[in-house]
Amino acid sequence: MTKISFTRRQTLVGAAMGATSLMLPAYSRANQRPVISHGLQSGDIARDGAVIWARADRPAKMMVEVATTESFADARAVQPLGVTSATDYSGKMALTGLPADQDVFYRVRFADLANTSALSDPQVGHFRTAPASKRSVSFVWSGDTAGQGWGIDVERGGMKTYATMLKHSPDFFVHSGDTIYADGPLAAEKEMPNGEIWKSIVTEEKSKVAETLHEFRHNYLYNMLNTHLRAFNAAVPMMAQ
């Protein structure tokens, strides 16, 4: 994990560097461009910062811009972070030096290490830093995501609980676990108490008990196949319990 903090001079220099990097040619063929594979996440919210996470589909350079406006009018770039197979192409950055009790927007792109002009489409996330003084906050909590053999059923709308929580616009989310069930394989179909059939998306890694690092990682990534969960993660910071 890379920890980032900013001085005024670094902010000005970083903004100039970020503007240059984001003007790189975008005419590369689609299969040459990295993909942000599982959305964005933020967490560990403090008064002056947070941790952000993203994952590419290949070795790449994670490039991040941070702003206090949704338009990114005041955007500043942070030092890029290389991601490789050692971290399963995932990158984490600790952003510090941010104002307290402030909406913060971050934009992520990945550049292919072999062709740095090949950029992924950008994705934008949001969090709000913790207040410096007392004020009311709102939060939501849940747990046991995709547990007891109940996976993502697309025909039933997927993980609609996350869409419902997002509508409440909470300051943060407390996940009470579990986030994976590595010893609970999914079946493609499971009969419900009323006789209906629950149809789960089943990946190779979720079809058996996890035994390898790869299988454990992809048990974790399984939940993020759901669009509701990815949208929630991009908008609401998580505190994992």
C-alpha positions in Angstrom: 0.0 0.0 0.0 1.3 3.5 -0.9 0.7 6.3 1.5 0.2 9.7 -0.1 0.3 13.2 1.5 0.5 16.6 -0.2 2.2 19.9 0.3 1.0 23.0 -1.7 4.0 22.7 -4.1 3.3 18.9 -4.6 -0.3 19.7 -5.3 0.5 22.2 -8.1 3.2 20.0 -9.6 0.9 16.9 -9.4 -2.0 18.7 -11.0 0.2 19.6 -14.0 1.5 16.0 -14.3 -2.0 14.6 -14.0 -3.3 16.9 -16.8 -0.5 15.7 -19.1 -1.1 12.0 -18.3 -4.8 12.2 -19.0 -4.2 13.8 -22.4 -2.3 10.7 -23.6 -3.8 9.2 -26.9 -6.9 7.1 -26.5 -6.9 5.5 -29.9 -5.4 2.2 -28.9 -7.4 -0.9 -29.7 -9.7 -2.0 -26.9 -7.8 -5.2 -26.2 -4.6 -3.2 -25.6 -6.3 -1.1 -22.9 -6.4 -2.2 -19.3 -9.8 -2.6 -17.6 -10.8 -1.7 -14.1 -12.2 -5.1 -13.3 -14.1 -4.9 -10.0 -14.9 -1.3 -9.4 -13.6 1.1 -6.7 -13.6 1.0 -2.9 -12.7 3.3 -0.1 -12.3 2.8 3.7 -10.4 3.6 6.9 -11.9 7.1 6.8 -10.1 9.7 9.0 -10.4 13.5 9.4 -7.6 14.0 6.8 -7.8 11.1 4.5 -8.8 7.6 3.5 -7.6 4.4 1.8 -8.8 3.7 -1.8 -8.6 0.5 -3.8 -8.9 -0.6 -7.4 -8.0 -3.6 -9.5 -6.8 -3.9 -13.1 -7.0 -6.9 -15.4 -3.2 -7.0 -16.0 0.1 -5.4 -14.9 -0.5 -1.7 -15.0 0.1 1.7 -13.5 -2.7 3.0 -11.2 -3.2 6.7 -11.7 -5.4 8.7 -9.3 -6.7 12.2 -9.2 -8.4 13.6 -6.1 -10.8 16.6 -6.0 -13.2 18.3 -3.6 -15.7 18.9 -6.4 -17.6 16.4 -8.5 -16.5 18.3 -11.7 -12.8 17.7 -10.7 -12.2 21.4 -11.3 -9.7 21.4 -8.5 -8.2 18.0 -9.3 -4.7 17.0 -8.2 -2.8 13.9 -9.3 -1.1 11.6 -6.9 2.1 9.6 -7.6 1.2 6.5 -9.8 1.3 3.0 -8.3 2.4 -0.1 -10.2 0.3 -3.2 -9.8 1.4 -6.7 -10.7 0.5 -10.3 -10.2 2.1 -10.1 -6.7 -1.0 -8.2 -5.6 -3.4 -9.8 -8.1 -3.2 -6.5 -10.0 -4.9 -4.7 -7.1 -3.6 -1.3 -5.8 -4.2 0.5 -2.5 -3.4 4.1 -1.8 -3.6 5.9 1.6 -4.6 9.5 0.8 -3.8 12.0 3.5 -3.6 15.8 3.8 -7.3 16.2 3.0 -9.7 18.7 4.7 -12.0 17.4 7.4 -15.7 16.8 6.9 -15.3 17.2 3.2 -16.8 15.4 0.2 -13.9 14.0 -1.8 -14.0 12.6 -5.3 -11.3 10.4 -6.8 -10.8 9.3 -10.4 -8.9 6.2 -11.2 -7.3 5.1 -14.5 -4.8 2.3 -15.3 -2.1 2.5 -17.9 -0.7 -0.6 -19.5 2.9 -1.1 -18.4 4.0 -2.3 -21.8 2.2 0.6 -23.6 1.6 3.6 -21.2 -0.5 5.4 -23.8 -3.1 2.6 -23.5 -5.4 3.8 -20.8 -8.4 2.2 -19.2 -11.7 4.1 -19.1 -11.8 6.2 -15.9 -14.0 5.3 -12.9 -15.0 7.8 -10.2 -15.4 7.1 -6.5 -16.5 9.2 -3.5 -16.1 9.4 0.3 -16.5 12.1 3.0 -13.7 12.6 5.5 -14.6 12.4 9.2 -15.7 15.6 10.9 -13.3 17.6 13.1 -16.0 18.4 15.6 -19.2 16.7 16.8 -22.1 16.4 14.3 -24.8 13.9 13.5 -23.7 11.0 11.1 -25.7 8.3 9.4 -24.5 4.8 8.6 -25.7 1.5 7.4 -24.5 -2.0 8.4 -24.9 -5.5 7.1 -23.0 -8.8 6.9 -22.9 -12.4 5.6 -22.7 -11.4 1.9 -23.3 -14.4 -0.4 -23.4 -16.8 2.5 -25.0 -20.2 3.1 -24.9 -21.0 -0.6 -26.9 -18.0 -1.8 -24.9 -16.4 -4.6 -25.7 -13.7 -7.1 -29.1 -14.4 -8.8 -29.2 -12.0 -11.8 -32.8 -12.9 -12.6 -33.9 -11.7 -9.1 -32.0 -8.4 -9.5 -28.7 -9.4 -7.8 -27.8 -7.9 -4.4 -30.6 -5.4 -4.1 -29.8 -4.8 -0.4 -26.8 -2.7 -1.5 -29.0 -0.6 -3.9 -31.4 0.0 -1.0 -28.6 1.1 1.4 -27.2 3.4 -1.3 -30.5 5.2 -1.5 -30.1 6.3 2.1 -26.8 8.2 1.2 -25.0 7.1 4.4 -21.8 8.6 5.7 -20.2 5.2 5.9 -21.0 1.4 5.9 -20.1 -1.0 8.7 -19.6 -4.5 7.3 -19.9 -7.0 10.1 -18.7 -9.9 8.0 -18.4 -12.4 6.5 -17.3 -10.9 3.1 -16.4 -14.4 1.7 -17.4 -18.0 2.4 -14.2 -19.7 1.2 -15.4 -23.1 2.6 -18.9 -22.8 1.2 -19.0 -23.6 -2.5 -21.9 -22.3 -4.6 -24.3 -24.5 -6.7 -25.8 -23.1 -9.9 -29.3 -23.9 -8.6 -30.7 -24.1 -5.0 -34.2 -24.8 -4.0 -35.9 -22.2 -1.9 -38.4 -23.0 1.0 -41.3 -22.0 -1.3 -40.1 -24.4 -4.0 -38.7 -21.8 -6.4 -35.2 -22.1 -7.7 -32.4 -19.7 -6.8 -29.9 -19.5 -9.7 -26.5 -18.3 -8.7 -23.6 -17.1 -10.9 -20.9 -19.7 -10.3 -17.3 -19.0 -11.1 -14.6 -21.7 -11.2 -13.2 -20.5 -7.8 -16.7 -20.5 -6.1 -17.5 -24.0 -7.3 -15.2 -25.6 -4.7 -13.6 -25.1 -1.3 -10.8 -22.5 -1.6 -7.3 -24.0 -1.2 -4.9 -21.7 -3.0 -4.2 -18.0 -2.8 -5.7 -17.5 -6.2 -9.0 -19.2 -5.1 -9.2 -17.2 -1.9 -8.7 -13.9 -3.8 -11.4 -14.8 -6.3 -13.8 -15.8 -3.5 -13.4 -12.2 -2.3 -13.8 -10.8 -5.8 -17.0 -12.8 -6.5 -19.3 -10.3 -4.7 -18.0 -7.5 -6.8 -19.4 -9.1 -9.9 -22.7 -7.5 -8.8 -23.5 -4.1 -10.2 -25.4 -2.9 -7.0 -22.4 -3.8 -4.8 -19.9 -2.0 -7.1 -22.0 1.1 -7.2 -22.3 1.1 -3.4 -18.6 0.6 -2.9 -17.8 3.5 -5.2 -20.0 5.9 -3.3 -19.8 4.8 0.4 -16.7 4.1 2.4 -16.5 0.8 4.3 -15.4 0.0 7.9 -14.8 -3.7 8.1 -15.6 -5.3 11.5 
